[in-house]
């Protein structure tokens, strides 16, 4: 009877969204970001992979590549009387979490911290959905 119950349980496929973009850094070369957000089949555990390719100052060649993986957490917060949705990326290697505010259905914006505050100059901190 266990086999029958397991067969009757619907299987939900994981959802994968991929975002990419080049984000400037204040004291060095820009960084190409490729963020893969994965919703696992059980609906509670979600993971991410973030590939960062550091570019030389001319922006032409990769000088260093770093990949982090970990858990992603959807968060909601009111910032300056405006409701915001964001993803908190918690690296499995113990590094500081990253925060991406949901700008719209196809755009995420890297913000400084959990306050989720954006500045006008941060409009070039966007990554765009390239795959679903």
C-alpha positions in Angstrom: 0.0 0.0 0.0 3.0 2.3 0.5 3.9 2.0 -3.2 0.3 3.0 -4.2 0.4 6.0 -1.9 3.7 7.2 -3.3 2.6 6.8 -6.9 -0.6 8.8 -6.2 1.4 11.8 -4.9 1.9 14.4 -7.6 5.5 15.3 -8.4 6.3 19.0 -8.7 9.2 19.9 -10.9 11.7 22.3 -9.6 11.7 25.9 -11.0 14.9 27.4 -12.2 15.4 31.1 -13.1 18.7 32.4 -14.4 19.7 36.1 -14.2 22.8 37.7 -15.7 24.4 41.1 -15.8 27.6 43.1 -15.3 27.8 45.1 -12.1 30.4 47.8 -11.5 32.6 47.7 -8.3 33.6 50.9 -6.5 37.4 50.1 -6.4 38.1 47.8 -9.2 36.9 46.0 -12.3 33.3 45.1 -13.0 31.9 41.7 -12.2 29.8 39.5 -14.5 27.1 37.9 -12.5 25.2 34.7 -13.4 22.7 33.9 -10.7 20.7 30.6 -10.9 17.8 30.4 -8.5 16.4 26.9 -8.0 13.1 26.0 -6.2 13.4 22.4 -5.0 10.5 19.9 -5.4 9.4 19.9 -1.8 8.6 23.6 -2.0 10.6 24.6 1.1 14.3 24.1 0.3 15.6 26.5 -2.3 19.1 26.8 -3.4 21.2 29.1 -5.6 24.4 29.2 -7.6 26.2 32.5 -8.2 29.0 32.6 -10.7 31.1 35.8 -10.6 33.6 36.6 -13.3 35.9 39.5 -12.3 36.8 41.6 -15.4 40.0 43.5 -16.0 39.7 47.4 -15.9 39.1 47.5 -19.6 36.2 45.0 -19.1 37.4 42.7 -21.8 38.9 39.7 -20.1 38.2 37.6 -17.0 40.8 38.0 -14.3 39.2 35.7 -11.7 36.2 33.4 -11.4 34.4 32.6 -8.1 31.3 30.4 -7.6 29.2 30.3 -4.5 26.3 28.1 -3.6 23.9 28.1 -0.7 20.3 28.6 0.4 18.1 31.4 -0.9 15.3 32.9 1.1 12.5 35.1 -0.2 11.9 38.1 2.1 9.4 41.0 2.1 9.9 44.3 3.8 8.5 47.8 3.7 11.2 50.3 2.8 10.3 54.1 2.8 6.6 53.2 2.8 7.0 50.9 -0.2 6.7 47.1 0.0 9.8 45.3 -1.3 10.4 41.7 -2.2 13.9 40.4 -2.3 16.1 37.3 -2.2 18.6 36.8 0.6 21.4 34.5 -0.6 23.1 32.7 2.2 26.4 31.2 1.0 27.2 27.7 2.3 30.9 28.7 2.8 30.0 31.2 5.6 30.5 34.4 3.6 28.3 37.4 4.2 24.8 37.1 2.7 23.9 39.0 -0.5 20.6 40.7 -1.1 18.8 41.1 -4.5 15.6 43.2 -4.6 13.0 42.2 -7.1 12.6 45.2 -9.4 10.0 43.4 -11.7 9.4 40.0 -13.2 12.6 40.0 -15.2 15.0 42.2 -13.1 16.8 41.8 -9.8 18.9 44.6 -8.2 21.9 44.0 -5.9 21.6 46.1 -2.7 24.0 46.7 0.1 22.4 44.9 3.0 19.2 43.6 4.6 17.8 47.1 4.8 17.0 46.7 1.1 17.5 50.4 0.4 18.3 51.4 -3.1 20.0 54.5 -4.4 19.6 56.2 -7.8 23.2 55.1 -8.7 22.2 51.5 -8.1 20.2 51.3 -11.2 23.2 49.8 -12.9 23.3 47.1 -10.3 20.6 45.1 -12.1 20.8 41.6 -13.5 18.2 40.5 -16.0 16.4 37.1 -16.4 17.9 35.2 -19.3 16.2 31.8 -18.7 13.3 30.2 -16.9 
